[in-house]
Amino acid sequence: MTLQNEYAELAKACKPHYLRRVARHPFFGYIVLMVMLVVVQLLYMFTGLISLTVSQAINTTMILAVAALGVGILLMMAGLMSFGTGAFMGLGTFIAGNLLKVFDLPFVFYLAAVALAGVVIGVVVGVVSLRAKGIHLLIITMALSGIMGTMFVLPNTFTGGPSGLSGVPFPTLIFLFDTSRETMYFVVLVVTFLLIAVTLNIINSSIGRAMLGMSQSESLAQAMGIYLLKYRVLAFVVATVYSMLAGALYVASISSSSPYTWTTALSMNILVAVIIGGTAKPAGVIAGSFIMFCLDLAILKSIPFFVENPTFSVFFMGILIILIVMKYPGGLMWMLASLKYRLQTFRTMRRLKKYGPDES
């Protein structure tokens, strides 16, 4: 009994502090970020300390980050690349926009309808992708994006033709509360946080491990019993659903959708944001999205020089991306890990210099 009591006391003494345990929770950082973004919007709505440009930039960045989360799973976990993200976002805007103009239902029903359409399209694209790899898959998705972009511009009532879809009403929430351009910010934030939770569960599940094994070696994955068709299709379904949900959030926040927005260039920018992040984990994707989109929309667009010379903002972002990728090929998460290691090394060397080596 004495030994057990001593062990219990030792375990209690070594147990981390409650606050430290909370800080180590996987969702702690995301909750802190969510609270910060809520404070930013409240400051804009009630004090005017935050400008409309910053509020809209953060809202747009969160929407694009939703699409980037799906691309992160597709690229970093499954090892597949797609240039169809922008086109799928556009399709999501037109589906949700038309539903919002015709039916007066809670917003969750529109999201469910868009997600269901994303599942169907993702299955089709995933099955097609089984016969293509690498650059060939990229060309196929690029061609698909071009076809969809052309269809968006053609005169029709679904997309509105060259003039796009406009006059989309703001949605009603599930408790029949009407939203506005300002309150949709919080809806986008909540949906983004929920999809972050879903993404973390996918990454840490057997599905995520199977996708990761497939990306490392398809032949070895098959030898271990991983069914490639299943996980390829599943990766494309996740990426497509996320992209179309991002489109639904966009049209519900902006009340319009232009067919010229959903181009291959947007897909490339989202892909670059994921590469800058360097990981499929939401932390890396969100960091890359804020560097890629929010920095330009919120800061550079408010500097008179870059407003008068918009070409220089593109030049500045290009140089920044090149420097990040050249210095830290693993992305921002690798950079943070490197900085953490250097800090720990500095603290260790400082301790050795002050107290000397441990003679025990």
Residue frames relative to the residue before (quaternion, step in Angstrom):
aa qw qx qy qz dx dy dz
M 1.0000 0.0000 0.0000 0.0000 0.00 0.00 0.00
T 0.6317 0.5399 -0.3405 0.4400 3.56 1.03 -0.77
L 0.6523 0.5141 -0.3114 0.4618 3.57 0.96 -0.89
Q 0.6496 0.5111 -0.3176 0.4646 3.60 1.00 -0.82
N 0.6496 0.5127 -0.3190 0.4620 3.58 1.00 -0.81
E 0.6474 0.5079 -0.3192 0.4701 3.55 1.00 -0.82
Y 0.6437 0.5126 -0.3232 0.4674 3.59 1.01 -0.79
A 0.6489 0.5170 -0.3181 0.4587 3.59 0.98 -0.82
E 0.6589 0.4979 -0.3076 0.4726 3.57 1.00 -0.83
L 0.6437 0.5170 -0.3215 0.4637 3.59 1.02 -0.78
A 0.6566 0.5043 -0.3094 0.4678 3.59 0.98 -0.86
K 0.6466 0.5144 -0.3155 0.4666 3.56 1.06 -0.76
A 0.6608 0.5099 -0.3056 0.4581 3.57 1.03 -0.80
C 0.7134 0.4405 -0.2459 0.4864 3.58 1.07 -0.77
K 0.4981 0.6622 -0.4326 0.3553 3.59 1.22 -0.20
P 0.4893 -0.6816 0.4443 0.3140 3.62 -0.78 0.95
H 0.6080 -0.5509 0.4311 0.3757 3.52 -1.21 0.55
Y 0.6425 -0.5561 0.3622 0.3830 3.56 -1.15 0.67
L 0.6740 0.4945 -0.3045 0.4566 3.59 0.88 -0.90
R 0.6390 0.5145 -0.3295 0.4673 3.56 1.05 -0.70
R 0.6367 0.5156 -0.3299 0.4691 3.58 1.03 -0.71
V 0.6339 0.5165 -0.3287 0.4726 3.57 1.03 -0.76
A 0.6639 0.5160 -0.3049 0.4472 3.58 0.96 -0.87
R 0.6782 0.4886 -0.2892 0.4666 3.58 1.16 -0.54
H 0.4601 0.6796 -0.4580 0.3414 3.59 1.23 -0.07
P 0.5757 -0.6346 0.3857 0.3422 3.62 -0.92 0.85
F 0.7322 0.4269 -0.2403 0.4733 3.60 1.07 -0.65
F 0.4287 0.7383 -0.4540 0.2549 3.59 1.24 -0.17
G 0.6896 0.4913 -0.2873 0.4478 3.57 0.80 -0.99
Y 0.6637 0.5020 -0.3051 0.4630 3.56 1.00 -0.80
I 0.6263 0.5216 -0.3383 0.4704 3.59 1.07 -0.69
V 0.6320 0.5198 -0.3296 0.4708 3.57 1.01 -0.79
L 0.6529 0.5057 -0.3094 0.4714 3.58 0.95 -0.87
M 0.6419 0.5293 -0.3200 0.4531 3.57 0.98 -0.83
V 0.6502 0.5066 -0.3130 0.4719 3.58 0.95 -0.86
M 0.6442 0.5259 -0.3194 0.4544 3.58 0.96 -0.84
L 0.6773 0.4820 -0.2960 0.4705 3.58 0.95 -0.85
V 0.6015 0.5366 -0.3531 0.4749 3.59 1.12 -0.60
V 0.6496 0.5151 -0.3126 0.4637 3.58 0.94 -0.89
V 0.6281 0.5410 -0.3372 0.4463 3.59 0.98 -0.81
Q 0.6906 0.4700 -0.2870 0.4688 3.58 0.88 -0.90
L 0.6366 0.5174 -0.3325 0.4652 3.60 1.02 -0.72
L 0.6270 0.5226 -0.3341 0.4713 3.57 1.06 -0.71
Y 0.6424 0.5069 -0.3233 0.4753 3.59 1.06 -0.71
M 0.7139 0.4824 -0.2686 0.4306 3.59 0.86 -0.96
F 0.8276 0.2844 -0.1073 0.4719 3.60 0.87 -0.90
T 0.7826 0.3104 -0.1856 0.5067 3.62 1.11 -0.38
G 0.3649 -0.7428 0.4901 0.2737 3.58 1.07 -0.59
L 0.4192 0.7084 -0.4725 0.3150 3.61 1.24 0.20
I 0.7132 0.3318 -0.2119 0.5800 3.56 1.22 -0.54
S 0.4072 -0.7374 0.4869 0.2310 3.58 -0.81 0.97
L 0.6484 -0.5059 0.4059 0.3985 3.54 -1.33 0.33
T 0.6123 0.5699 -0.3485 0.4230 3.59 1.04 -0.76
V 0.6710 0.4872 -0.2975 0.4731 3.57 0.94 -0.89
S 0.6440 0.5289 -0.3231 0.4484 3.59 0.94 -0.87
Q 0.6924 0.4628 -0.2785 0.4784 3.58 0.86 -0.93
A 0.6225 0.5456 -0.3407 0.4458 3.59 1.07 -0.71
I 0.6647 0.4854 -0.3047 0.4792 3.58 0.95 -0.85
N 0.6336 0.5320 -0.3299 0.4546 3.59 0.98 -0.83
T 0.6749 0.4828 -0.2923 0.4753 3.59 0.90 -0.92
T 0.6441 0.5279 -0.3204 0.4515 3.58 1.00 -0.81
M 0.6403 0.5134 -0.3306 0.4660 3.60 0.98 -0.77
I 0.6393 0.5208 -0.3275 0.4613 3.59 1.01 -0.80
L 0.6820 0.4670 -0.2840 0.4858 3.57 0.91 -0.91
A 0.6066 0.5532 -0.3539 0.4481 3.60 1.12 -0.60
V 0.5846 0.5630 -0.3723 0.4502 3.61 1.12 -0.60
A 0.6654 0.4754 -0.2961 0.4935 3.58 0.93 -0.89
A 0.6504 0.5306 -0.3133 0.4441 3.58 1.01 -0.81
L 0.5786 0.5754 -0.3791 0.4363 3.61 1.10 -0.57
G 0.6661 0.4874 -0.2966 0.4804 3.58 0.99 -0.83
V 0.6418 0.5089 -0.3213 0.4753 3.58 1.01 -0.81
G 0.6095 0.5617 -0.3482 0.4378 3.59 1.07 -0.70
I 0.6577 0.4832 -0.3062 0.4901 3.58 0.96 -0.82
L 0.6627 0.5169 -0.3051 0.4479 3.57 0.95 -0.89
L 0.7577 0.3949 -0.2047 0.4775 3.58 0.86 -0.98
M 0.7800 0.3832 -0.1985 0.4532 3.56 0.62 -1.15
M 0.7269 0.4036 -0.2460 0.4983 3.61 1.07 -0.63
A 0.7956 0.3067 -0.1544 0.4991 3.59 0.73 -1.07
G 0.4145 -0.7378 0.4529 0.2806 3.60 1.22 -0.25
L 0.5412 0.6029 -0.3983 0.4300 3.60 1.19 0.57
M 0.2125 -0.7775 0.5813 0.1117 3.56 -1.13 0.69
S 0.0214 -0.7987 0.6009 -0.0228 3.54 -1.10 0.76
F 0.2217 -0.7507 0.6089 0.1290 3.53 -1.14 0.79
G 0.5178 0.6674 -0.4008 0.3546 3.58 1.20 0.37
T 0.3791 0.7614 -0.4675 0.2408 3.59 1.27 0.01
G 0.6741 0.5053 -0.2986 0.4484 3.59 0.86 -0.94
A 0.6608 0.5044 -0.3078 0.4627 3.58 0.96 -0.86
F 0.6594 0.4954 -0.3124 0.4713 3.59 0.97 -0.79
M 0.6031 0.5313 -0.3546 0.4778 3.59 1.09 -0.64
G 0.6522 0.5142 -0.3131 0.4606 3.58 0.95 -0.86
L 0.6438 0.5084 -0.3262 0.4697 3.58 0.96 -0.82
G 0.6360 0.5276 -0.3269 0.4585 3.58 1.02 -0.74
T 0.6392 0.5189 -0.3359 0.4575 3.60 1.02 -0.74
F 0.6985 0.4783 -0.2874 0.4481 3.58 0.89 -0.88
I 0.6300 0.5126 -0.3418 0.4727 3.60 1.04 -0.70
A 0.7008 0.4560 -0.2731 0.4758 3.58 0.80 -1.02
G 0.6439 0.5432 -0.3276 0.4279 3.60 0.98 -0.81
N 0.6800 0.4749 -0.2912 0.4766 3.56 0.93 -0.85
L 0.6356 0.5150 -0.3320 0.4697 3.58 1.03 -0.72
L 0.6505 0.5173 -0.3169 0.4570 3.59 0.99 -0.80
K 0.6788 0.4921 -0.2925 0.4599 3.60 1.04 -0.71
V 0.7220 0.4328 -0.2426 0.4823 3.60 1.14 -0.58
F 0.8105 0.2285 -0.0910 0.5316 3.59 0.81 -1.00
D 0.2591 -0.7404 0.6013 0.1520 3.55 -1.15 0.69
L 0.2592 0.7640 -0.5303 0.2606 3.54 0.26 1.34
P 0.6364 -0.5032 0.3964 0.4297 3.61 -1.22 0.27
F 0.6303 -0.6021 0.3482 0.3448 3.53 -1.05 0.84
V 0.5830 0.6043 -0.3778 0.3902 3.59 1.08 -0.62
F 0.6238 0.5371 -0.3488 0.4481 3.61 1.09 -0.59
Y 0.6337 0.5125 -0.3316 0.4752 3.59 1.05 -0.70
L 0.6421 0.5170 -0.3228 0.4651 3.57 0.99 -0.81
A 0.6469 0.5172 -0.3181 0.4613 3.58 1.01 -0.81
A 0.6531 0.5107 -0.3152 0.4618 3.59 0.98 -0.83
V 0.6606 0.4945 -0.3058 0.4749 3.58 0.96 -0.85
A 0.6443 0.5180 -0.3209 0.4621 3.59 0.98 -0.81
L 0.6365 0.5228 -0.3278 0.4627 3.60 1.00 -0.77
A 0.6430 0.4989 -0.3175 0.4868 3.58 0.99 -0.81
G 0.6371 0.5326 -0.3243 0.4530 3.58 1.05 -0.74
V 0.6134 0.5432 -0.3457 0.4574 3.59 1.06 -0.70
V 0.6636 0.5100 -0.3046 0.4547 3.58 0.89 -0.95
I 0.6920 0.4669 -0.2791 0.4746 3.58 0.85 -0.98
G 0.6428 0.5341 -0.3235 0.4437 3.58 1.00 -0.79
V 0.6250 0.5279 -0.3348 0.4676 3.58 1.04 -0.72
V 0.6549 0.5129 -0.3130 0.4583 3.58 0.93 -0.90
V 0.6886 0.4694 -0.2811 0.4759 3.59 0.83 -0.99
G 0.6473 0.5316 -0.3215 0.4416 3.59 0.99 -0.77
V 0.6466 0.5039 -0.3198 0.4751 3.58 0.99 -0.78
V 0.6451 0.5093 -0.3167 0.4734 3.57 0.99 -0.81
S 0.6579 0.5439 -0.3143 0.4154 3.59 0.99 -0.82
L 0.5370 0.6440 -0.4101 0.3587 3.59 1.16 -0.39
R 0.7214 0.4173 -0.2383 0.4987 3.58 1.14 -0.58
A 0.7211 0.3608 -0.2384 0.5413 3.60 1.24 0.13
K 0.0682 -0.7933 0.6049 0.0147 3.55 -1.10 0.76
G 0.8506 0.2160 -0.1267 0.4623 3.53 -1.30 0.40
I 0.8561 -0.0572 0.0757 0.5080 3.52 -0.91 -1.04
H 0.6132 0.5564 -0.3537 0.4350 3.58 1.10 -0.63
L 0.6381 0.5053 -0.3177 0.4864 3.58 1.04 -0.76
L 0.6335 0.5339 -0.3258 0.4554 3.56 1.03 -0.79
I 0.6532 0.5060 -0.3111 0.4695 3.59 0.99 -0.82
I 0.6362 0.5313 -0.3317 0.4505 3.58 0.99 -0.81
T 0.6934 0.4591 -0.2821 0.4784 3.58 0.86 -0.91
M 0.6139 0.5318 -0.3503 0.4665 3.59 1.10 -0.62
A 0.6500 0.5008 -0.3121 0.4788 3.57 1.00 -0.82
L 0.6339 0.5243 -0.3261 0.4658 3.58 1.01 -0.78
S 0.6407 0.5179 -0.3197 0.4680 3.56 1.01 -0.80
G 0.6534 0.5129 -0.3104 0.4621 3.58 1.01 -0.81
I 0.6419 0.5196 -0.3198 0.4644 3.57 1.00 -0.81
M 0.6815 0.4790 -0.2930 0.4693 3.57 0.87 -0.93
G 0.6324 0.5339 -0.3343 0.4509 3.59 1.03 -0.76
T 0.6463 0.5071 -0.3134 0.4763 3.58 1.04 -0.77
M 0.6520 0.5083 -0.3140 0.4668 3.58 1.00 -0.80
F 0.6142 0.5525 -0.3551 0.4374 3.60 1.06 -0.66
V 0.7093 0.4771 -0.2605 0.4488 3.58 0.99 -0.86
L 0.5543 0.6200 -0.3999 0.3852 3.61 1.11 -0.54
P 0.5586 -0.6176 0.4243 0.3557 3.64 -0.99 0.75
N 0.3041 0.7165 -0.5800 0.2403 3.57 -0.68 1.12
T 0.5588 -0.6285 0.4328 0.3246 3.55 -1.23 0.42
F 0.5831 0.6086 -0.3782 0.3829 3.59 1.15 -0.46
T 0.7960 0.2447 -0.1230 0.5398 3.59 0.87 -0.96
G 0.4826 -0.6696 0.4352 0.3597 3.58 1.22 -0.33
G 0.4896 -0.6834 0.4253 0.3352 3.58 1.27 0.11
P 0.8236 -0.2172 0.1521 0.5014 3.60 -1.13 -0.56
S 0.6725 0.5019 -0.3072 0.4488 3.61 1.06 -0.63
G 0.4474 -0.7260 0.4270 0.3007 3.58 1.23 -0.26
L 0.5851 -0.5626 0.4586 0.3616 3.53 -1.37 -0.12
S 0.0427 0.8055 -0.5870 0.0693 3.58 -0.76 1.01
G 0.7440 0.4153 -0.2939 0.4331 3.53 -1.32 0.18
V 0.3390 0.7382 -0.5126 0.2783 3.58 1.14 0.58
P 0.3713 -0.7431 0.5029 0.2387 3.63 -0.68 0.99
F 0.5442 -0.5875 0.4783 0.3604 3.55 -1.20 0.48
P 0.4980 -0.7015 0.4187 0.2908 3.61 -0.88 0.86
T 0.4172 -0.6508 0.5726 0.2730 3.49 -1.41 0.20
L 0.4194 -0.7080 0.5047 0.2609 3.57 -0.92 0.85
I 0.7279 -0.4705 0.2876 0.4076 3.52 -1.30 0.28
F 0.7044 0.4088 -0.2639 0.5167 3.60 1.17 -0.49
L 0.5542 -0.6621 0.3522 0.3611 3.56 1.28 0.59
F 0.3964 0.6691 -0.5136 0.3624 3.54 1.07 0.81
D 0.3801 -0.7181 0.5355 0.2304 3.57 -0.83 0.94
T 0.2759 -0.7590 0.5700 0.1513 3.55 -1.09 0.73
S 0.2090 -0.7379 0.6253 0.1441 3.54 -1.38 0.17
R 0.7263 -0.4009 0.2964 0.4731 3.57 -1.26 -0.05
E 0.6726 0.4929 -0.2994 0.4637 3.60 1.05 -0.74
T 0.7228 0.4465 -0.2611 0.4583 3.60 0.84 -0.91
M 0.5557 0.5953 -0.4011 0.4195 3.60 1.19 -0.39
Y 0.5037 0.6376 -0.4091 0.4153 3.57 1.25 -0.41
F 0.6963 0.4620 -0.2742 0.4759 3.59 0.89 -0.92
V 0.6059 0.5379 -0.3561 0.4657 3.60 1.09 -0.65
V 0.6489 0.5062 -0.3098 0.4762 3.58 0.94 -0.90
L 0.6465 0.5299 -0.3177 0.4475 3.59 0.97 -0.84
V 0.6707 0.4941 -0.2998 0.4649 3.59 0.91 -0.89
V 0.6593 0.4958 -0.3122 0.4713 3.60 0.91 -0.88
T 0.6318 0.5296 -0.3305 0.4594 3.58 1.00 -0.80
F 0.6634 0.4976 -0.3090 0.4656 3.59 0.91 -0.88
L 0.6423 0.5173 -0.3277 0.4609 3.62 0.96 -0.78
L 0.6783 0.4738 -0.2926 0.4794 3.58 0.98 -0.82
I 0.5672 0.5558 -0.3830 0.4719 3.59 1.17 -0.45
A 0.6529 0.5072 -0.3077 0.4709 3.58 0.97 -0.88
V 0.6414 0.5121 -0.3189 0.4739 3.59 0.98 -0.83
T 0.6560 0.5225 -0.3097 0.4480 3.57 0.94 -0.91
L 0.6459 0.5135 -0.3225 0.4639 3.60 0.94 -0.84
N 0.6603 0.4996 -0.3095 0.4675 3.58 0.99 -0.79
I 0.6287 0.5208 -0.3382 0.4682 3.60 1.03 -0.71
I 0.6683 0.5143 -0.3037 0.4434 3.58 0.88 -0.96
N 0.7576 0.3962 -0.2054 0.4763 3.59 0.90 -0.91
S 0.5774 0.5914 -0.3754 0.4193 3.60 1.26 0.02
S 0.6884 -0.4474 0.3576 0.4450 3.56 -1.31 0.01
I 0.5774 0.5765 -0.3752 0.4399 3.60 1.16 -0.55
G 0.6702 0.4960 -0.2960 0.4659 3.58 0.90 -0.91
R 0.6611 0.4978 -0.3138 0.4655 3.59 0.97 -0.81
A 0.6355 0.5169 -0.3294 0.4696 3.59 1.06 -0.70
M 0.6387 0.5137 -0.3232 0.4730 3.60 1.00 -0.80
L 0.6566 0.5143 -0.3092 0.4569 3.56 0.96 -0.87
G 0.6479 0.5034 -0.3140 0.4776 3.57 1.01 -0.78
M 0.6329 0.5342 -0.3208 0.4594 3.57 1.05 -0.77
S 0.6702 0.4998 -0.3037 0.4569 3.58 1.00 -0.79
Q 0.6475 0.5231 -0.3237 0.4498 3.60 1.11 -0.64
S 0.7737 -0.1753 0.1498 0.5901 3.58 0.90 -0.91
E 0.3402 -0.7661 0.5094 0.1946 3.56 -0.48 1.19
S 0.6492 0.5191 -0.3269 0.4498 3.60 0.97 -0.79
L 0.6616 0.4841 -0.3065 0.4837 3.58 0.99 -0.83
A 0.6288 0.5322 -0.3371 0.4557 3.59 1.03 -0.76
Q 0.6482 0.5027 -0.3187 0.4749 3.59 0.99 -0.79
A 0.6412 0.5267 -0.3258 0.4530 3.57 1.01 -0.78
M 0.6900 0.4532 -0.2692 0.4960 3.58 1.17 -0.59
G 0.6123 -0.6044 0.3301 0.3883 3.58 1.27 0.17
I 0.4508 0.6699 -0.4687 0.3582 3.59 1.21 0.35
Y 0.3153 -0.7570 0.5483 0.1641 3.57 -0.72 1.13
L 0.3665 -0.7890 0.4494 0.2029 3.59 -0.21 1.30
L 0.6364 0.5435 -0.3427 0.4269 3.58 0.90 -0.88
K 0.6487 0.5395 -0.3186 0.4321 3.56 0.91 -0.94
Y 0.7643 0.3936 -0.2204 0.4608 3.58 0.72 -1.03
R 0.5707 0.5448 -0.3894 0.4752 3.60 1.17 -0.41
V 0.6674 0.4906 -0.2942 0.4768 3.55 0.88 -0.97
L 0.6568 0.5202 -0.3136 0.4469 3.58 0.94 -0.89
A 0.6376 0.5232 -0.3280 0.4606 3.60 1.00 -0.79
F 0.6842 0.4660 -0.2889 0.4808 3.60 0.94 -0.84
V 0.6040 0.5441 -0.3596 0.4581 3.59 1.08 -0.63
V 0.6594 0.5018 -0.3116 0.4650 3.60 0.88 -0.92
A 0.6821 0.4914 -0.2949 0.4543 3.59 0.83 -0.98
T 0.6765 0.4915 -0.2965 0.4614 3.60 0.94 -0.86
V 0.6458 0.5132 -0.3244 0.4630 3.59 0.94 -0.84
Y 0.6507 0.5091 -0.3182 0.4650 3.59 0.93 -0.86
S 0.6596 0.5139 -0.3126 0.4507 3.59 0.93 -0.89
M 0.7019 0.4598 -0.2788 0.4672 3.58 0.88 -0.89
L 0.6046 0.5221 -0.3586 0.4830 3.59 1.12 -0.54
A 0.6154 0.5278 -0.3418 0.4754 3.58 1.07 -0.71
G 0.6389 0.5206 -0.3233 0.4650 3.58 1.03 -0.74
A 0.6430 0.5154 -0.3224 0.4658 3.58 1.00 -0.80
L 0.6469 0.5028 -0.3164 0.4781 3.59 1.00 -0.77
Y 0.6287 0.5503 -0.3324 0.4376 3.58 1.03 -0.77
V 0.7207 0.4345 -0.2708 0.4674 3.58 0.71 -1.02
A 0.6377 0.5165 -0.3369 0.4615 3.60 1.08 -0.57
S 0.6905 0.4612 -0.2762 0.4839 3.60 1.17 -0.54
I 0.7575 0.3852 -0.1891 0.4920 3.58 1.00 -0.86
S 0.3145 -0.7787 0.4763 0.2606 3.61 1.24 -0.52
S 0.7619 0.2307 -0.1831 0.5768 3.59 1.20 0.37
S 0.0927 -0.7786 0.6174 0.0628 3.54 -1.32 0.27
S 0.1800 -0.7827 0.5904 0.0795 3.55 -0.75 1.09
P 0.4802 -0.6896 0.4506 0.3014 3.62 -0.82 0.88
Y 0.6303 0.5548 -0.3328 0.4291 3.60 1.18 -0.50
T 0.5512 0.6087 -0.3978 0.4091 3.60 1.25 -0.10
W 0.7466 0.4394 -0.2103 0.4531 3.55 0.98 -0.91
T 0.2134 0.8037 -0.5085 0.2233 3.51 0.51 1.27
T 0.6816 -0.4517 0.3762 0.4357 3.52 -1.36 0.04
A 0.5825 0.5884 -0.3720 0.4198 3.60 1.12 -0.63
L 0.6368 0.5103 -0.3301 0.4745 3.60 1.01 -0.75
S 0.6307 0.5291 -0.3278 0.4634 3.59 1.00 -0.80
M 0.6538 0.5081 -0.3100 0.4672 3.56 0.99 -0.84
N 0.6485 0.5183 -0.3248 0.4531 3.60 0.96 -0.81
I 0.6453 0.5022 -0.3182 0.4798 3.59 1.00 -0.80
L 0.6346 0.5246 -0.3207 0.4681 3.57 1.03 -0.81
V 0.6463 0.5103 -0.3111 0.4743 3.58 1.00 -0.82
A 0.6194 0.5464 -0.3409 0.4490 3.60 1.03 -0.78
V 0.6550 0.4980 -0.3081 0.4775 3.59 1.01 -0.80
I 0.6555 0.5055 -0.3120 0.4663 3.57 0.97 -0.84
I 0.6236 0.5245 -0.3396 0.4698 3.60 1.03 -0.73
G 0.6401 0.5190 -0.3224 0.4658 3.58 1.01 -0.79
G 0.2951 -0.8251 0.4368 0.2034 3.54 1.10 -0.77
T 0.7862 0.2026 -0.1234 0.5707 3.59 1.21 0.05
A 0.5336 -0.6189 0.4667 0.3383 3.54 -1.24 0.40
K 0.5095 0.6479 -0.4299 0.3686 3.60 1.19 -0.29
P 0.6039 -0.6138 0.3668 0.3521 3.60 -0.94 0.84
A 0.5898 0.5851 -0.3794 0.4073 3.60 1.04 -0.67
G 0.6905 0.4696 -0.2777 0.4750 3.58 0.90 -0.90
V 0.6515 0.5219 -0.3130 0.4530 3.57 0.96 -0.87
I 0.6749 0.4858 -0.2973 0.4692 3.59 0.90 -0.91
A 0.6366 0.5198 -0.3311 0.4636 3.59 0.97 -0.81
G 0.6695 0.4936 -0.2971 0.4689 3.59 0.92 -0.88
S 0.6450 0.5243 -0.3190 0.4553 3.59 1.03 -0.77
F 0.6700 0.4861 -0.3064 0.4700 3.58 0.96 -0.81
I 0.6321 0.5026 -0.3389 0.4827 3.60 1.07 -0.63
M 0.7154 0.4820 -0.2559 0.4362 3.56 0.87 -1.00
F 0.8195 0.2698 -0.1067 0.4943 3.58 0.85 -0.95
C 0.7294 0.4544 -0.2693 0.4347 3.59 0.67 -1.09
L 0.6031 0.5656 -0.3626 0.4300 3.59 1.03 -0.71
D 0.6926 0.4600 -0.2709 0.4850 3.55 0.97 -0.86
L 0.7281 0.4598 -0.2559 0.4393 3.58 0.77 -1.05
A 0.7679 0.3936 -0.2028 0.4628 3.60 0.92 -0.85
I 0.7854 0.3269 -0.1667 0.4984 3.59 0.96 -0.80
L 0.7294 0.4325 -0.2702 0.4560 3.58 0.61 -1.07
K 0.6708 0.5043 -0.3067 0.4490 3.59 1.02 -0.76
S 0.6737 0.4667 -0.3017 0.4871 3.60 1.24 -0.19
I 0.5772 0.5496 -0.3809 0.4687 3.61 1.28 0.00
P 0.5077 -0.6932 0.4097 0.3064 3.62 -0.61 1.07
F 0.6340 0.5470 -0.3502 0.4197 3.61 0.92 -0.81
F 0.7156 0.4363 -0.2572 0.4811 3.58 0.88 -0.96
V 0.5890 0.5496 -0.3724 0.4609 3.60 1.17 -0.47
E 0.7023 0.4480 -0.2596 0.4885 3.58 0.98 -0.86
N 0.7759 0.2010 -0.1092 0.5880 3.58 1.16 -0.57
P 0.1207 -0.8489 0.5095 0.0720 3.62 0.38 1.19
T 0.5579 0.6092 -0.3966 0.4004 3.59 1.16 -0.46
F 0.6464 0.5383 -0.3241 0.4329 3.57 1.05 -0.73
S 0.5898 0.5537 -0.3822 0.4467 3.62 1.13 -0.49
V 0.6296 0.5111 -0.3239 0.4873 3.57 1.06 -0.75
F 0.6442 0.5231 -0.3087 0.4648 3.56 1.02 -0.89
F 0.6592 0.5121 -0.3056 0.4580 3.58 0.92 -0.91
M 0.6750 0.4868 -0.3004 0.4661 3.60 0.88 -0.94
G 0.6360 0.5343 -0.3329 0.4463 3.58 1.03 -0.75
I 0.6559 0.4999 -0.3048 0.4765 3.58 0.95 -0.89
L 0.6427 0.5275 -0.3223 0.4526 3.60 0.98 -0.86
I 0.6617 0.5031 -0.3055 0.4644 3.59 0.93 -0.90
I 0.6425 0.5246 -0.3222 0.4562 3.58 0.96 -0.87
L 0.6649 0.5075 -0.3076 0.4536 3.58 0.91 -0.90
I 0.6593 0.5055 -0.3180 0.4568 3.60 0.93 -0.87
V 0.7001 0.4753 -0.2788 0.4542 3.58 0.84 -0.98
M 0.6660 0.4957 -0.3116 0.4622 3.60 1.02 -0.77
K 0.7144 0.4474 -0.2602 0.4709 3.57 0.89 -0.92
Y 0.7991 0.0939 -0.0185 0.5935 3.58 0.98 -0.87
P 0.1955 -0.8210 0.5261 0.1048 3.63 0.14 1.26
G 0.6570 0.5149 -0.3074 0.4569 3.58 1.18 -0.49
G 0.5924 -0.6083 0.3548 0.3912 3.59 1.25 0.11
L 0.7697 -0.3811 0.2666 0.4373 3.52 -1.39 -0.09
M 0.6267 0.5391 -0.3527 0.4383 3.61 1.03 -0.65
W 0.6182 0.5146 -0.3353 0.4905 3.56 1.11 -0.67
M 0.6313 0.5327 -0.3314 0.4559 3.58 1.01 -0.80
L 0.6699 0.4890 -0.3010 0.4707 3.60 0.92 -0.88
A 0.6407 0.5104 -0.3258 0.4720 3.58 1.02 -0.77
S 0.6371 0.5218 -0.3238 0.4657 3.58 1.04 -0.76
L 0.6578 0.5005 -0.3086 0.4707 3.57 0.96 -0.85
K 0.6361 0.5241 -0.3255 0.4634 3.59 1.02 -0.79
Y 0.6530 0.5082 -0.3142 0.4654 3.58 0.98 -0.84
R 0.6568 0.5070 -0.3149 0.4609 3.58 0.97 -0.83
L 0.6363 0.5221 -0.3242 0.4662 3.57 1.04 -0.77
Q 0.6585 0.4968 -0.3111 0.4720 3.59 0.94 -0.84
T 0.6386 0.5211 -0.3218 0.4660 3.58 1.03 -0.79
F 0.6450 0.5208 -0.3157 0.4617 3.57 0.99 -0.84
R 0.6645 0.4955 -0.3087 0.4664 3.58 0.94 -0.86
T 0.6432 0.5240 -0.3222 0.4559 3.57 1.02 -0.79
M 0.6726 0.4876 -0.2965 0.4711 3.59 0.92 -0.91
R 0.6361 0.5231 -0.3293 0.4619 3.57 1.03 -0.71
R 0.6493 0.5089 -0.3143 0.4697 3.57 1.02 -0.81
L 0.6457 0.5174 -0.3182 0.4626 3.58 1.01 -0.83
K 0.6601 0.5111 -0.3073 0.4567 3.56 1.01 -0.81
K 0.7008 0.4741 -0.2678 0.4608 3.57 1.05 -0.76
Y 0.8204 0.2461 -0.1038 0.5055 3.58 0.86 -0.98
G 0.4788 -0.6669 0.4450 0.3578 3.57 1.23 -0.29
P 0.6548 -0.5206 0.3600 0.4131 3.61 -1.24 0.22
D 0.5308 -0.6173 0.4820 0.3238 3.50 -1.26 0.58
E 0.2824 -0.8080 0.4992 0.1349 3.56 -0.51 1.20
S 0.5324 0.6361 -0.4153 0.3735 3.57 1.23 -0.20
